[in-house]
Amino acid sequence: MVITAGHLPHIVALIAGILILIMPRLLNYIVAIYLIFVGLVGMGLLRWLHL
């Protein structure tokens, strides 16, 4: 299996879901980090990760 940038959101979602199941207190932090990351990518500040 070759992992490309197109797989990144799915991998992040899988890891976040597992972490939330293990430690539900992380939910706020995981959601906040994800939203910041998506916002930065959307604004073009992380151009190399633009999907």
N, C-alpha and C positions, 0 to 999 in steps of 0.2 A: 504494500500500500504506500502510495506517495502522498505525503501531506503537503498541501498547498495553502495559499492564503485563503482560498475559498472554504477550507475546512476549519479555519480559526474560530469563527463564531460558534460552531458546533462543539469544538473541543472545549472552549471556555465555558459554554453552557453546561456541558457534562461535568467538568471539574467543579463548577460552582454548585451544581445540584448535589453532587456527592458531599461537598463540604457543608452545605446547608443541612443535609440529612444527619451528618455526624455531629455538627455543632450549630444548632439553630440560631445561636446568638450572633453568628457571623453574617446573618442575612442582611442586616443594614449595611455593613461594610462592603459586602460583595456587590450589592445593588449599587451603592454609591460609586465604587471603583469602576464598575461596568459602565455606568452612565457617563462618568467623566471620560473614560476611554473612548466610548462611542462618540461623545461630543467632540473630542480632540481629533478623532479620525474624520468625522463629518466636516469639521472646519478646515481640514487639510493640514493641520499642524503635524500630524503623523502621516505624511504622504506615502511613505513606504509601506504602510499597512492598509492603505485605502482599498476596500474590497469592491 
